[in-house]
Amino acid sequence: MNRLFLRVYGGLLLALMVVGLFSVFIYTSINLVRNEHHRVIIASPVFDWLAKQDIEVLDDLFSRPAVSAIGHISVDQSDNHAFSSVELERLNYKQVLVVRDAYGYKVARYLDVVNGDLNILVGHFPDLYLGVNQLTSYLIVEALNERSLDSLSAEALEESLSELAQKFGVRIELAQGEEGVLRTGLLGAANENGYYFYPGSQDASAVGYYKLKNGDIYRFDFPENYSAISWPLILTLLLIAMAGVGLAVYLLIVSIDRRLKSLETVATRIARGELDARMGAGHRDAIGRLGDSFNSMAEHIQRLVAVQREMIHAVSHELRTPVARIRFGVQMIEDCTSEAARHKQLTGIDSDIQELDELIDEILTYARLEQGGPILTFQDVDVREIVEQVVSEQSGVKPDMIIEAAFEEGSENWGQSDVEYRYIHRAIQNLVGNATRYASSTVKVHCSFDEDTCRVDVEDDGAGIPDSDWEKVFTPFARLDDSRTRSSGGYGLGLSIVRRILYWHGGQAFLGRSEMGGAKFSLVWPRRQLKD
């Protein structure tokens, strides 16, 4: 859970960082373009108007202190250091060029060509917005003063003001008669000084009140100042952020969905009978652990199916022999002419039925241990007593054989272990009983206990088992001699049951070679079981 949380959280955090950096880049880039475009919009009307005037008119204007920041220069296009090739191309297209320099802003506009050189109108402004608006107001006032406003009709006056407002991009209206304390104060300042100019801010555009020669005061509303924040820009950044986060979430979900679909595909393949289908290795997160658990489940199912098939095949074979003997015995009873012969056949039938009963018990025990695990009730039991009990029981069954238990020195302090009594008893009993069938004369049970583990070794002095068959003996229904007679004993399930019992105790059962010459079966399990 923590790994998956860190992966999702880290992915979203990284996505937010990337989206944030990208948004800053977009914000900066767009604002650079917006700012440049705004500067051109501010400067274009007045410089386009100046560019349409005659040189004589311009020279007269440039001689006045209010317009001293503007002049015109000649530029040799073949050898020019004042403008770059891109800037010269823009000038040739009669575009207004606004360039920021160390002194503020330089504004340039194409005038004409004289003797092959460009005649360019150039202005320098420490503050472009303030300087251009003051220059605009001066030129408008001069233009209005040159006209006899008193002699113009109302329609002609309105047309003249509209023409100037359109050319310079400024709204012009008569300010006399405005109400309000603030405006009255501004009108008073304009009436006393001849003008009042408010430079504006990012939140408000510049405003000017100018008194003309005829005494009228006009209000000029200039274009809005540049603002780095605008609703279209905010909306654009918001959409970019939403798209970036959405893409990150989509990629995370696609990754998870792809792995879940892979799991679904494997499950479908298993449902179709492809029991060897498995999930590939992945991240060690919740889905990765789910895949591992699914693989474990699939392996368990595959093993159960294989065991079931083996059991069906082997059980049918195991049952066929005693059933055939019982059928033969029943037929023989019909032909028996003496009581002694009839009793012999009945005794044989009873033995065969007992064999069937034992076989069914073995099969049920193995199936219970193999399919999903039995319900184990672990108790604190003295394993030494179990070993001594098994040795005593087998000694009674095989009185002509030496069966002894040996305990390693120091083990008496660690004999208590968490086990399921009947299953551990069954495992040790199966090993000792198996050893007595193949031993020549001696079976030895050696026990070694310590603080962490319990170990029980069952050895015999028989012929032993070839190394190549050490794993085969734990296979269900496997018997190395392949005999099916009563003399061999067993059904090939005993050692398989032993291994499963040790598996459910968290231990192992394995085979080795005894110093006595025969086989050595070992059981090893943890002395204490982990508590849930």
Secondary structure as UniProt FT lines:
FT   HELIX           2..51
FT   HELIX           55..62
FT   HELIX           65..67
FT   TURN            68..69
FT   STRAND          70..75
FT   HELIX           85..92
FT   TURN            93..94
FT   STRAND          97..101
FT   TURN            102..103
FT   STRAND          104..114
FT   TURN            115..116
FT   STRAND          117..125
FT   HELIX           128..146
FT   HELIX           149..151
FT   HELIX           154..168
FT   STRAND          171..174
FT   TURN            176..177
FT   HELIX           181..193
FT   STRAND          195..198
FT   STRAND          207..211
FT   TURN            213..214
FT   STRAND          217..221
FT   HELIX           231..271
FT   TURN            272..273
FT   TURN            275..276
FT   HELIX           286..335
FT   HELIX           339..370
FT   STRAND          379..382
FT   HELIX           383..397
FT   TURN            399..400
FT   STRAND          402..407
FT   TURN            409..410
FT   HELIX           411..414
FT   STRAND          416..419
FT   HELIX           421..438
FT   STRAND          442..449
FT   STRAND          453..460
FT   HELIX           467..469
FT   TURN            470..471
FT   HELIX           472..474
FT   TURN            476..477
FT   TURN            480..481
FT   TURN            486..488
FT   HELIX           494..504
FT   TURN            505..506
FT   STRAND          508..513
FT   TURN            515..516
FT   STRAND          519..526
//
